[in-house]
Amino acid sequence: MIVHVFLRWVETARAADRAKAASVLARAYARSRICADDRRAAEMAMIFLLDDPAPKVRLALAEALADCEDAPRAVILPLAEDQPEIAAHIILCSSLLTDADLVDLAAKGNDVTRMLIANRAFVSRAVSAALAEIGEVPDVLALLENEGAVVSRRSLTRIADRLGDDAEIRALLLDREDLPSDARHALVEKIGTALAGFGLIQAAVGTGRVERITREACDVATIGMVGEVAAAEMPALVEHLRLTGRLTPVFLMHALCTGRVEFFASAITNLSGQAERRVRSILSDGREAAVRALYETAGLGRDISALFAEATMLWRREAKGEDDGLSVSEHLLSRARAAGNASCQSMLELVERLAIAEQRQTARSYALIAAREAA
């Protein structure tokens, strides 16, 4: 009966009074201060108030019901679709919104709606996937910064594909240990492209040299990356590098000369189409002729395949501790120069440049760590 009186009073009350009354009614409902017989009537009254033309009335409902775990969904869902200052309370706090509700809100709503969803205390894998697919930079940034968001590796890859050109997105993705290696490499490439595109750098260094330096830097970063990739991820990374044109003879030779054997074996498996077990067996124990035939199957020309076979034999000796102080690449370059093989010499000089660039990067990292420890 009290609720019936309330509804008659609402028809003539001022907006401020209606808002106060809506707050009292909703809070009484949320705190179970309404007897069981009147709860249904109270629900109907709150549903009726959803059509109130004064936003402050609906805001009062949202504030009172946002944390209520048994609030009527018939009230909660319309409030979640109301204007931002009203919807914010429900979207941020209500536990009654299911994953399906949130995905639907993200699809139908605007950037403010998606930002609110991304800032919920907990964002499920499914909701994160929806935001990764349709979100813009601000709401995806909020998602990546939210420690309560569960973001799958597939969603991280999708974010890298869609929004990896944004520097803040790249930084947050690259800081994550669960970022898939192929997505990480794609972001490294985007960084290189961004740097190469700066007019000041082009003017100071020259376009041709910028492209070469950028490519070398990306190769060095990739080589460093492949040494840390889990075995399960290696095939996906290799396939990504193949599709992006990164599995060049120079890159493969550098990987072999620097002992990235797991990556190198996976790359040759991919390129040759041979079974992984057979490839590994040939690389570790096969005769030089078999090794050379394997490389030719992987698409390397005769001269290059002979050089790779020789590098493999040198790598085996080095792995057994039979080296003489020279690296594999130094041995190969010395022999190519002595034989006057210009094409192989040119490739090995590029490999040498990569090795030097990698050593410089390692030295910088060492110096940075030493400085931090000394501070």
C-alpha positions as CSV (number, residue, x, y, z in Angstrom):
1,M,0.0,0.0,0.0
2,I,2.8,2.4,0.8
3,V,4.3,1.9,-2.7
4,H,0.9,2.7,-4.2
5,V,0.8,5.9,-2.3
6,F,4.3,6.7,-3.4
7,L,3.4,6.2,-7.1
8,R,0.4,8.6,-6.8
9,W,2.7,11.2,-5.1
10,V,5.4,10.9,-7.8
11,E,3.0,12.2,-10.4
12,T,2.9,15.7,-8.9
13,A,6.2,15.9,-6.9
14,R,9.1,18.1,-7.9
15,A,12.1,16.5,-9.6
16,A,14.4,17.0,-6.5
17,D,11.8,15.4,-4.3
18,R,11.3,12.5,-6.7
19,A,15.1,12.0,-6.7
20,K,15.2,11.8,-2.9
21,A,12.3,9.5,-2.8
22,A,13.8,7.3,-5.5
23,S,17.0,7.1,-3.5
24,V,15.1,6.1,-0.3
25,L,13.1,3.5,-2.1
26,A,16.1,1.9,-3.9
27,R,18.3,1.9,-0.8
28,A,15.5,0.3,1.3
29,Y,15.2,-2.4,-1.4
30,A,18.9,-2.9,-1.5
31,R,19.2,-3.3,2.2
32,S,16.1,-5.6,2.4
33,R,14.2,-3.1,4.5
34,I,11.0,-3.8,2.5
35,C,8.9,-6.7,3.5
36,A,8.6,-9.6,1.1
37,D,5.0,-8.7,0.2
38,D,6.0,-5.2,-0.9
39,R,9.2,-6.1,-2.8
40,R,7.4,-6.8,-6.0
41,A,5.5,-3.5,-5.8
42,A,8.8,-1.7,-5.0
43,E,10.4,-3.3,-8.2
44,M,7.5,-2.1,-10.3
45,A,7.9,1.4,-8.8
46,M,11.6,1.5,-9.7
47,I,10.8,0.3,-13.2
48,F,8.3,3.1,-13.5
49,L,10.9,5.6,-12.4
50,L,13.2,4.6,-15.3
51,D,10.9,6.7,-17.5
52,D,11.3,9.8,-15.3
53,P,12.3,12.7,-17.4
54,A,14.7,14.1,-14.7
55,P,18.1,12.5,-14.9
56,K,18.7,13.0,-11.2
57,V,15.9,10.6,-10.5
58,R,17.5,7.8,-12.5
59,L,20.9,8.7,-11.1
60,A,19.5,8.2,-7.6
61,L,18.4,4.7,-8.6
62,A,21.8,3.9,-10.1
63,E,23.7,5.1,-7.1
64,A,21.6,3.1,-4.7
65,L,21.5,-0.1,-6.7
66,A,25.0,-0.3,-8.2
67,D,26.3,-2.6,-5.4
68,C,23.1,-4.5,-4.9
69,E,23.6,-8.1,-5.7
70,D,19.8,-8.9,-6.1
71,A,18.6,-5.8,-7.8
72,P,16.1,-6.4,-10.5
73,R,17.7,-6.8,-13.9
74,A,14.8,-5.0,-15.4
75,V,16.1,-1.9,-13.6
76,I,19.8,-2.6,-13.9
77,L,20.0,-3.1,-17.7
78,P,18.2,0.1,-18.7
79,L,20.3,2.1,-16.2
80,A,23.4,0.6,-17.8
81,E,22.3,2.0,-21.1
82,D,21.3,5.4,-19.8
83,Q,23.4,8.6,-20.2
84,P,27.1,8.2,-19.1
85,E,26.9,9.8,-15.6
86,I,24.1,7.4,-14.8
87,A,25.3,4.3,-16.6
88,A,28.8,4.7,-15.0
89,H,27.6,3.6,-11.6
90,I,26.1,0.4,-13.0
91,I,28.7,-0.5,-15.5
92,L,31.6,0.0,-13.1
93,C,30.1,-1.7,-10.1
94,S,27.2,-4.0,-10.8
95,S,27.9,-7.7,-10.5
96,L,24.6,-8.4,-12.2
97,L,25.9,-7.6,-15.6
98,T,26.9,-10.8,-17.3
99,D,29.7,-11.2,-19.9
100,A,27.0,-11.2,-22.6
101,D,25.5,-7.9,-21.2
102,L,28.9,-6.3,-21.2
103,V,29.8,-7.4,-24.7
104,D,26.5,-6.1,-25.9
105,L,27.0,-2.8,-24.2
106,A,30.5,-2.5,-25.7
107,A,29.1,-3.1,-29.2
108,K,26.1,-0.8,-28.9
109,G,27.8,1.9,-26.7
110,N,30.2,4.7,-27.4
111,D,33.8,5.2,-26.4
112,V,32.8,6.3,-22.9
113,T,30.8,3.0,-22.4
114,R,33.8,0.9,-23.5
115,M,36.1,2.9,-21.2
116,L,33.8,2.2,-18.2
117,I,33.8,-1.5,-19.1
118,A,37.6,-1.6,-19.4
119,N,37.9,-0.1,-15.9
120,R,35.7,-2.6,-14.1
121,A,37.4,-4.3,-11.1
122,F,37.2,-7.6,-13.1
123,V,37.1,-7.9,-16.9
124,S,36.7,-11.5,-18.1
125,R,38.5,-13.0,-21.1
126,A,35.4,-12.8,-23.3
127,V,34.8,-9.1,-22.5
128,S,38.5,-8.3,-23.0
129,A,38.3,-10.0,-26.4
130,A,35.3,-7.8,-27.4
131,L,37.2,-4.7,-26.4
132,A,40.3,-5.9,-28.2
133,E,38.2,-6.3,-31.4
134,I,36.3,-3.0,-31.4
135,G,37.9,-0.8,-28.8
136,E,39.8,2.4,-29.7
137,V,43.2,3.5,-28.2
138,P,41.9,5.1,-25.0
139,D,39.7,2.1,-23.9
140,V,42.2,-0.5,-24.9
141,L,44.9,1.4,-22.9
142,A,42.6,1.3,-19.9
143,L,42.1,-2.4,-20.5
144,L,45.9,-3.1,-20.6
145,E,46.5,-1.0,-17.5
146,N,43.7,-2.8,-15.6
147,E,45.3,-5.5,-13.3
148,G,41.8,-7.0,-13.0
149,A,41.5,-7.7,-16.7
150,V,42.1,-11.2,-18.1
151,V,43.4,-10.7,-21.6
152,S,44.1,-13.8,-23.7
153,R,47.2,-14.1,-25.9
154,R,44.9,-14.1,-28.9
155,S,43.4,-10.8,-27.8
156,L,46.9,-9.3,-27.2
157,T,47.8,-10.3,-30.8
158,R,44.7,-8.7,-32.1
159,I,45.4,-5.5,-30.2
160,A,48.9,-5.5,-31.6
161,D,47.5,-5.9,-35.1
162,R,44.9,-3.2,-34.8
163,L,46.5,-0.6,-32.6
164,G,50.2,-1.4,-32.6
165,D,51.0,1.9,-34.3
166,D,50.2,3.8,-31.1
167,A,53.3,4.2,-29.0
168,E,51.6,3.8,-25.6
169,I,49.8,0.6,-26.7
170,R,53.1,-0.8,-28.0
171,A,54.9,0.0,-24.7
172,L,52.2,-1.7,-22.6
173,L,52.1,-4.7,-24.9
174,L,55.9,-5.1,-24.9
175,D,56.0,-5.0,-21.1
176,R,53.8,-8.1,-20.9
177,E,55.5,-11.4,-20.5
178,D,52.4,-13.2,-22.0
179,L,52.6,-11.3,-25.3
180,P,53.0,-14.0,-28.1
181,S,56.4,-13.8,-29.8
182,D,55.0,-13.2,-33.3
183,A,53.0,-10.2,-32.0
184,R,56.2,-9.0,-30.2
185,H,58.2,-9.1,-33.4
186,A,55.4,-7.3,-35.3
187,L,55.6,-4.5,-32.7
188,V,59.4,-4.3,-33.0
189,E,58.9,-3.9,-36.8
190,K,56.4,-1.1,-36.1
191,I,58.9,0.7,-33.9
192,G,61.5,0.5,-36.7
193,T,59.0,1.8,-39.2
194,A,58.1,4.7,-36.9
195,L,61.7,5.7,-36.4
196,A,62.5,5.4,-40.1
197,G,59.6,7.7,-40.8
198,F,60.9,10.6,-38.8
199,G,61.9,13.4,-41.2
200,L,64.7,14.7,-38.9
201,I,66.4,11.3,-38.9
202,Q,66.0,10.9,-42.7
203,A,67.5,14.3,-43.2
204,A,70.4,13.7,-40.9
205,V,71.3,10.2,-42.0
206,G,69.8,9.7,-45.4
207,T,66.9,7.5,-46.5
208,G,69.0,4.6,-47.7
209,R,71.1,4.4,-44.6
210,V,68.1,4.8,-42.4
211,E,66.4,1.8,-44.0
212,R,69.6,-0.3,-43.6
213,I,70.1,0.7,-40.0
214,T,66.4,0.1,-39.2
215,R,66.5,-3.4,-40.8
216,E,69.7,-4.3,-38.9
217,A,68.2,-3.0,-35.6
218,C,65.0,-5.1,-36.2
219,D,67.1,-8.2,-37.0
220,V,69.2,-7.7,-33.9
221,A,66.1,-7.3,-31.7
222,T,64.5,-10.4,-33.3
223,I,67.6,-12.5,-32.8
224,G,67.6,-11.4,-29.1
225,M,63.9,-12.4,-29.0
226,V,64.3,-15.9,-30.4
227,G,66.7,-16.9,-27.7
228,E,63.9,-16.4,-25.1
229,V,61.0,-17.9,-27.0
230,A,59.4,-21.0,-25.5
231,A,59.7,-24.1,-27.7
232,A,55.9,-24.3,-28.1
233,E,55.8,-20.8,-29.5
234,M,58.7,-21.2,-31.9
235,P,56.8,-22.6,-35.0
236,A,54.3,-19.7,-34.8
237,L,57.2,-17.1,-34.6
238,V,59.0,-18.8,-37.5
239,E,55.9,-18.8,-39.7
240,H,55.3,-15.1,-38.8
241,L,58.9,-14.3,-39.8
242,R,58.6,-16.2,-43.0
243,L,55.4,-14.4,-44.0
244,T,57.0,-11.0,-43.3
245,G,60.1,-11.8,-45.3
246,R,62.5,-11.9,-42.4
247,L,63.9,-15.4,-43.0
248,T,66.6,-14.1,-45.2
249,P,69.9,-16.0,-45.7
250,V,71.7,-13.3,-43.7
251,F,69.3,-13.6,-40.8
252,L,69.4,-17.4,-40.9
253,M,73.2,-17.4,-41.0
254,H,73.4,-15.0,-38.1
255,A,71.1,-17.3,-36.1
256,L,73.3,-20.3,-36.9
257,C,76.6,-18.5,-36.2
258,T,75.4,-17.3,-32.8
259,G,74.1,-20.6,-31.7
260,R,70.3,-20.0,-31.8
261,V,69.9,-23.7,-32.7
262,E,66.3,-24.2,-31.6
263,F,65.2,-21.3,-33.8
264,F,67.4,-22.3,-36.7
265,A,66.1,-25.8,-36.7
266,S,62.5,-24.7,-36.5
267,A,63.2,-22.3,-39.4
268,I,64.7,-25.0,-41.6
269,T,61.9,-27.3,-40.8
270,N,59.4,-24.6,-41.9
271,L,61.2,-23.8,-45.1
272,S,62.1,-27.3,-46.1
273,G,58.8,-29.0,-45.3
274,Q,60.7,-31.9,-43.7
275,A,59.8,-33.6,-40.5
276,E,61.3,-31.8,-37.5
277,R,62.9,-35.0,-36.1
278,R,64.6,-35.6,-39.5
279,V,65.8,-32.0,-39.7
280,R,67.3,-32.0,-36.2
281,S,69.0,-35.3,-36.9
282,I,70.7,-34.1,-40.0
283,L,71.8,-30.8,-38.4
284,S,73.3,-32.6,-35.4
285,D,74.8,-35.7,-37.0
286,G,74.3,-35.8,-40.7
287,R,77.1,-35.8,-43.2
288,E,78.0,-32.5,-44.9
289,A,76.4,-33.7,-48.2
290,A,73.1,-34.4,-46.4
291,V,73.2,-31.1,-44.6
292,R,73.8,-29.3,-47.9
293,A,70.9,-31.2,-49.5
294,L,68.7,-30.2,-46.6
295,Y,69.5,-26.5,-47.1
296,E,68.8,-26.8,-50.8
297,T,65.4,-28.3,-50.0
298,A,64.8,-25.2,-47.8
299,G,65.3,-23.0,-50.9
300,L,69.0,-21.9,-50.5
301,G,71.0,-21.8,-53.7
302,R,74.0,-24.1,-54.2
303,D,76.7,-21.6,-53.2
304,I,74.8,-20.5,-50.2
305,S,73.9,-24.0,-49.2
306,A,77.6,-25.0,-49.3
307,L,78.4,-22.1,-47.0
308,F,75.6,-23.0,-44.6
309,A,76.8,-26.6,-44.6
310,E,80.3,-25.4,-43.7
311,A,78.9,-23.2,-41.0
312,T,77.0,-26.2,-39.5
313,M,80.2,-28.2,-39.4
314,L,82.0,-25.3,-37.6
315,W,79.1,-24.9,-35.2
316,R,79.3,-28.6,-34.3
317,R,83.1,-28.3,-33.6
318,E,82.4,-25.2,-31.5
319,A,79.6,-27.0,-29.5
320,K,82.1,-29.8,-28.7
321,G,84.7,-27.3,-27.4
322,E,87.0,-27.8,-30.4
323,D,87.1,-24.1,-31.4
324,D,90.3,-22.2,-31.8
325,G,89.1,-18.8,-30.4
326,L,87.5,-17.6,-33.6
327,S,83.7,-17.4,-34.0
328,V,81.9,-19.3,-36.7
329,S,81.3,-16.2,-38.7
330,E,85.0,-15.1,-38.5
331,H,86.1,-18.5,-39.8
332,L,83.6,-18.3,-42.7
333,L,84.5,-14.8,-43.6
334,S,88.2,-15.5,-43.6
335,R,87.7,-18.5,-45.9
336,A,85.4,-16.6,-48.3
337,R,88.0,-13.8,-48.6
338,A,90.8,-16.3,-49.3
339,A,88.7,-18.0,-51.9
340,G,87.7,-14.7,-53.5
341,N,84.0,-15.7,-53.3
342,A,82.4,-12.2,-53.7
343,S,78.8,-13.2,-53.2
344,C,79.4,-15.2,-50.0
345,Q,81.8,-12.6,-48.7
346,S,79.1,-9.9,-49.1
347,M,76.6,-11.9,-47.2
348,L,79.1,-12.8,-44.4
349,E,80.0,-9.1,-44.1
350,L,76.3,-8.4,-43.4
351,V,76.3,-11.2,-40.9
352,E,79.4,-9.7,-39.2
353,R,77.7,-6.3,-39.0
354,L,74.7,-8.0,-37.3
355,A,77.0,-9.7,-34.8
356,I,78.8,-6.4,-34.0
357,A,75.4,-4.6,-33.6
358,E,74.2,-7.4,-31.3
359,Q,77.4,-7.1,-29.2
360,R,77.0,-3.4,-28.9
361,Q,73.4,-3.9,-27.7
362,T,74.6,-6.4,-25.2
363,A,77.3,-4.0,-24.0
364,R,74.7,-1.2,-23.5
365,S,72.5,-3.5,-21.5
366,Y,75.4,-4.6,-19.4
367,A,76.4,-1.0,-18.7
368,L,72.9,-0.1,-17.8
369,I,72.6,-3.0,-15.3
370,A,76.0,-2.1,-13.8
371,A,75.0,1.5,-13.4
372,R,71.8,0.5,-11.6
373,E,73.6,-1.8,-9.2
374,A,76.2,0.8,-8.4
375,A,73.5,3.5,-7.7
